[in-house]
Structures are given as C-alpha cells and as structure tokens.
Amino acid sequence: MKHQFHNGKQAKTGRIVLIVNGESVFIPAQNNPLRSHPAGGNKLITPQKRTNMKNWTIGKRVTFGFAIIITILAIVGLASFMLLRQIKANQEEVINHALPGISTVGQVKYLACEIELNISRQINAKTPEQQKAADAGIVEQQAQIQKVLDDYEKTISRAEDREQFKQVTIARDAHLKAIEPLLAASRAGNSAAVQQLLPAVQSAYAAYMKECDSLFQENVQFGANSAASSQKTMALANTLTTVLAVVGIALGMLFAYI
C-alpha cells in the first residue's frame, strides 16, 4: 500500500490529499497530522498530554481530599446551626405561647365554675352570713380570673390568639353583668326574680365556657403545628447529615480507587 501526502496548493483550500493505492482521499485540515507548526515548517503535532488525578502526587491528593472533607463538614455545621435555630424557635412558640393559653383556659374555667357554685350557695343560703360568705367568694374568684387573664394577655403575640382572647373577655363581662341583678334579688329575698333571672345567668355562663373552649382549641392547634414543624426540621437535619456522610464516604472510596 503506497501512501503519499500532498500538502501543497490544496492545503490552502482547507484540506489535504491522501493518495492510497492511487486513489485520492480528502482530509479536512483540522485533522491533518502535518499541520503547520507555529515555529514554521510542517511538523507532526502530537496531542498534549492530559492531566488527570492518576498523575497527581500524594501531597496533592491528600490536600484535595482534606479540602473536600472540610467543605462537607462546613456545610453540615452551617445546616445544623440553621436547623437547630428553627427547632428552638418552634419549641419557644410552644412553651411561651401555646402552653400559657392552655393553662389560662384551665384556670379560668375552674374559677368560673367556683363562681357558679357560690351563686348557688348565695341564692340558697339560710342566713345572711352564708350569703355574705358566698358573695365574698364570688368577688375573690372574679379578681383571680382578672389576674389570670391579665397575665396571659402579656404573652399574646398572634392575631388569632388575641382575637379569641377578646371574645373570652367579652363573654366574661356578659356573665358578670348577668350575675349582679340575680345576686341583688337573692339578697332582697325576691325568689320570683331569682327564678326569672337564673336562665340568663346560665346562658351567659354557657357562652362564657364556649369561648374558653375556643381559646383552648386555638392554642392546642398552634402547639400541634409548632411541634409538627419541629419534627419536620429534625427529619430534614437527619436526612442532610446522612446524605453528606454518604457523599463523604463515596468521595473517599473514589480517591482511594483512582
């Protein structure tokens, strides 16, 4: 087989002619093994030697490996810091907002029930002393409810919670307003008026308890949402840590292989 290379006039047209067994084969200039050398003349240009990790020194490999590990650790540290902050914020919402609301409702309902018992004692009292004792108990319990509500109001930060708290205070005031004429009629010994006013007091008490229950449910739901958010954040932190650990192991095996 006879090979002849012609790189004369035809090379100027961007191609070269390769004659094989008397036949001409045209080759694009970019594939010409005899391209003009930058220094002049036609010299065979060989591909430059590629640089890959197999040719790295041990020092370079160790340095690169440590750089990758440090980067992964930095990502894990930053992500863990941000996720832990979110978990802490969710826990604070439960402790500082949801739990006080739940506790407040329990105290208010207990004291309101005590007021109802003292109302019953007052209208059924046999002596003025018994009536006075019942009246004193009602006044004391009303003051305790006011203090509990005042303390809770200081912890309110959400618009939904504040609106429901407002409804509770409105219902509380309506209940107290219904009580006053009933107690006055009882002190005067007007049994007919007492029986006439008693349904209004019972209705106001029922509305009062309903608003308390709504406040309780609002805080329970808020606490449940915050707890669920904490669980999701913890799951994300576990997943991220696991994924980055697997990536680190895979990179270590890769470096060992190459």
C-alpha positions as CSV (number, residue, x, y, z in Angstrom):
1,M,0.0,0.0,0.0
2,K,1.5,3.3,-1.1
3,H,0.8,6.5,0.9
4,Q,1.6,9.9,-0.4
5,F,0.9,13.2,1.5
6,H,0.3,16.3,-0.6
7,N,0.2,19.5,1.4
8,G,0.8,22.0,-1.3
9,K,-1.8,24.1,-3.1
10,Q,-4.7,22.0,-1.9
11,A,-3.7,22.7,1.8
12,K,-4.6,26.3,1.2
13,T,-8.2,25.3,0.5
14,G,-8.5,24.0,4.0
15,R,-7.9,20.3,3.2
16,I,-5.1,17.8,2.4
17,V,-5.0,15.0,-0.1
18,L,-4.0,11.4,0.9
19,I,-3.3,9.1,-2.0
20,V,-3.9,5.5,-1.1
21,N,-3.3,2.9,-3.8
22,G,-3.7,5.5,-6.5
23,E,-7.0,6.9,-5.0
24,S,-7.3,10.4,-3.6
25,V,-8.8,10.8,-0.1
26,F,-9.5,14.3,1.1
27,I,-8.9,15.0,4.8
28,P,-10.0,18.3,6.5
29,A,-7.2,20.5,7.5
30,Q,-8.0,20.3,11.2
31,N,-7.3,16.6,11.1
32,N,-4.0,17.0,9.2
33,P,-1.3,15.3,11.2
34,L,1.2,17.6,9.3
35,R,-0.3,20.9,10.2
36,S,2.0,23.9,10.0
37,H,3.9,24.3,13.2
38,P,3.8,27.7,14.8
39,A,7.6,27.9,14.5
40,G,7.4,27.3,10.8
41,G,7.6,24.2,8.6
42,N,5.5,21.1,8.6
43,K,5.9,19.1,11.7
44,L,3.8,16.3,13.1
45,I,1.8,17.8,16.0
46,T,1.1,15.2,18.8
47,P,-1.8,15.6,21.3
48,Q,-0.8,17.3,24.5
49,K,-0.5,15.1,27.5
50,R,-3.7,15.2,29.6
51,T,-3.5,15.9,33.3
52,N,-5.7,13.7,35.5
53,M,-5.8,12.6,39.1
54,K,-3.8,9.5,38.4
55,N,-0.8,11.8,37.7
56,W,-1.3,13.7,41.0
57,T,1.3,13.4,43.7
58,I,0.3,12.1,47.1
59,G,0.5,15.5,48.5
60,K,-2.0,16.9,46.0
61,R,-4.3,14.0,46.6
62,V,-4.2,14.5,50.4
63,T,-4.7,18.2,50.1
64,F,-7.7,17.8,47.8
65,G,-9.2,15.1,50.0
66,F,-8.9,17.3,53.1
67,A,-10.4,20.2,51.2
68,I,-13.4,18.2,50.2
69,I,-13.9,16.8,53.8
70,I,-13.6,20.3,55.3
71,T,-16.1,21.6,52.8
72,I,-18.6,18.9,53.7
73,L,-18.1,19.5,57.4
74,A,-18.7,23.2,56.9
75,I,-21.9,22.5,55.1
76,V,-23.1,20.1,57.8
77,G,-22.1,22.6,60.5
78,L,-23.9,25.5,58.9
79,A,-27.0,23.5,58.0
80,S,-27.2,22.0,61.5
81,F,-26.9,25.5,63.1
82,M,-29.7,26.9,61.0
83,L,-32.0,23.9,61.6
84,L,-31.3,23.9,65.3
85,R,-32.3,27.5,65.4
86,Q,-35.6,26.7,63.7
87,I,-36.2,23.8,66.2
88,K,-35.5,26.1,69.1
89,A,-37.9,28.7,67.7
90,N,-40.7,26.2,67.4
91,Q,-40.1,25.0,70.9
92,E,-40.2,28.5,72.2
93,E,-43.5,29.0,70.5
94,V,-45.0,26.0,72.2
95,I,-43.5,27.0,75.6
96,N,-44.1,30.7,75.6
97,H,-47.4,30.9,73.6
98,A,-49.3,27.7,73.3
99,L,-48.9,26.3,76.8
100,P,-49.8,29.6,78.6
101,G,-53.0,29.7,76.7
102,I,-53.9,26.2,77.6
103,S,-53.1,26.8,81.2
104,T,-55.0,30.0,81.3
105,V,-58.2,28.4,80.0
106,G,-58.0,25.7,82.6
107,Q,-57.7,28.2,85.4
108,V,-60.4,30.4,84.1
109,K,-62.9,27.6,83.7
110,Y,-62.1,26.3,87.2
111,L,-62.6,29.7,88.8
112,A,-65.8,30.3,86.7
113,C,-67.2,27.0,88.0
114,E,-66.4,28.1,91.5
115,I,-68.3,31.3,90.9
116,E,-71.3,29.3,89.7
117,L,-71.2,27.2,92.9
118,N,-71.0,30.3,95.1
119,I,-74.0,31.7,93.2
120,S,-75.9,28.6,94.0
121,R,-74.8,28.9,97.7
122,Q,-75.8,32.5,97.8
123,I,-79.4,32.1,96.4
124,N,-79.9,29.0,98.6
125,A,-78.4,30.5,101.8
126,K,-80.4,30.2,105.0
127,T,-78.7,33.0,106.8
128,P,-77.2,36.4,105.9
129,E,-73.8,35.2,107.0
130,Q,-73.9,32.4,104.4
131,Q,-74.9,34.9,101.7
132,K,-72.0,37.2,102.7
133,A,-69.6,34.3,102.5
134,A,-70.8,33.3,99.1
135,D,-70.6,36.9,97.9
136,A,-67.1,37.2,99.2
137,G,-66.1,34.0,97.4
138,I,-67.6,35.4,94.1
139,V,-65.7,38.7,94.4
140,E,-62.4,36.8,95.2
141,Q,-62.8,34.5,92.3
142,Q,-63.6,37.3,89.9
143,A,-60.4,39.1,91.0
144,Q,-58.4,35.9,90.4
145,I,-59.8,35.4,86.9
146,Q,-58.9,39.0,86.1
147,K,-55.3,38.5,87.2
148,V,-55.0,35.3,85.2
149,L,-56.3,37.0,82.1
150,D,-54.1,40.0,82.6
151,D,-51.0,37.8,82.9
152,Y,-51.9,35.8,79.8
153,E,-52.6,38.9,77.7
154,K,-48.9,39.8,78.2
155,T,-47.8,36.6,76.4
156,I,-50.1,37.1,73.4
157,S,-48.2,37.6,70.1
158,R,-50.5,36.2,67.5
159,A,-53.5,38.0,66.0
160,E,-55.7,34.9,66.1
161,D,-54.9,34.4,69.8
162,R,-55.6,38.0,70.6
163,E,-59.0,37.9,68.8
164,Q,-60.1,34.8,70.6
165,F,-58.9,36.3,73.9
166,K,-61.0,39.3,73.2
167,Q,-64.1,37.1,72.8
168,V,-63.4,35.4,76.1
169,T,-63.2,38.8,77.9
170,I,-66.5,39.8,76.3
171,A,-68.2,36.6,77.4
172,R,-66.8,37.0,80.9
173,D,-68.1,40.6,81.2
174,A,-71.5,39.4,79.9
175,H,-71.6,36.7,82.6
176,L,-70.6,39.1,85.4
177,K,-73.3,41.5,84.1
178,A,-76.0,38.8,84.3
179,I,-74.9,37.8,87.8
180,E,-75.3,41.2,89.5
181,P,-79.1,41.5,89.3
182,L,-79.5,37.8,90.3
183,L,-77.4,38.3,93.5
184,A,-79.2,41.6,94.3
185,A,-82.6,39.8,94.0
186,S,-81.4,37.0,96.2
187,R,-80.2,39.4,98.9
188,A,-83.6,41.1,98.8
189,G,-85.3,37.7,99.3
190,N,-87.1,38.1,95.9
191,S,-87.3,34.4,95.0
192,A,-89.6,35.1,91.9
193,A,-87.0,37.5,90.5
194,V,-84.2,35.0,91.2
195,Q,-86.0,32.3,89.2
196,Q,-86.7,34.7,86.4
197,L,-83.0,35.8,86.2
198,L,-81.4,32.4,86.7
199,P,-81.8,31.2,83.0
200,A,-80.0,34.3,81.7
201,V,-77.1,33.7,84.1
202,Q,-76.9,30.0,83.0
203,S,-77.0,31.1,79.3
204,A,-74.2,33.6,79.8
205,Y,-72.1,31.0,81.7
206,A,-72.5,28.5,78.8
207,A,-71.4,31.2,76.3
208,Y,-68.5,32.0,78.5
209,M,-67.3,28.4,78.6
210,K,-67.8,28.1,74.9
211,E,-65.4,31.0,74.2
212,C,-62.9,29.5,76.7
213,D,-63.0,26.2,74.9
214,S,-62.4,28.0,71.6
215,L,-59.3,29.7,73.1
216,F,-58.2,26.3,74.3
217,Q,-58.5,24.7,70.9
218,E,-56.8,27.6,69.2
219,N,-53.7,27.2,71.4
220,V,-53.8,23.4,71.1
221,Q,-53.8,23.7,67.3
222,F,-51.0,26.2,67.4
223,G,-48.9,24.0,69.6
224,A,-49.5,21.0,67.4
225,N,-48.4,22.9,64.3
226,S,-45.3,24.1,66.0
227,A,-44.5,20.5,67.2
228,A,-45.1,19.2,63.7
229,S,-42.7,21.8,62.3
230,S,-40.0,20.8,64.8
231,Q,-40.4,17.2,63.7
232,K,-40.0,18.1,60.0
233,T,-37.0,20.1,60.8
234,M,-35.4,17.3,62.8
235,A,-36.1,14.9,59.9
236,L,-34.5,17.2,57.4
237,A,-31.4,17.6,59.7
238,N,-31.1,13.8,59.9
239,T,-31.5,13.4,56.1
240,L,-29.0,16.1,55.3
241,T,-26.4,14.6,57.7
242,T,-26.9,11.1,56.3
243,V,-26.6,12.3,52.7
244,L,-23.5,14.3,53.3
245,A,-21.9,11.4,55.2
246,V,-22.6,9.1,52.3
247,V,-21.1,11.6,49.9
248,G,-18.0,11.9,52.0
249,I,-17.6,8.1,52.1
250,A,-18.1,7.8,48.4
251,L,-15.5,10.5,47.7
252,G,-13.1,8.8,50.0
253,M,-13.5,5.5,48.1
254,L,-13.2,7.3,44.8
255,F,-9.9,8.9,45.8
256,A,-8.6,5.5,47.0
257,Y,-9.6,3.9,43.7
258,I,-8.0,6.5,41.4
